[in-house]
Amino acid sequence: MTAGAVKAALARAQASLDQARTELDAAMLSLASIDGDTVMANAELVALLLRVVTARRSLEDLAGPASPSPQPARN
């Protein structure tokens, strides 16, 4: 992949992640107005959560993780 293609792919992946996060934020704000502590996620919310995770992974695959995740200690 050329440098220009990578840059374009990164821009698309970032835009996808930004859009998914915006939609997730809106969904979470609407849940805040529901009385009570327990809320069940419907299929649309689960799909939105998966979209955010997928978009983030796509971005990380293109750019590489910002920093390595700490590995749990093994006994």
ABEGO torsion letter per residue (X at the ends): XBAAAAAAAAAAAAAAAAAAAAAAAAAAAAAAABBEABBBBBAAAAAAAAAAAAAAAAAAAAAEBABBBBBBBBX
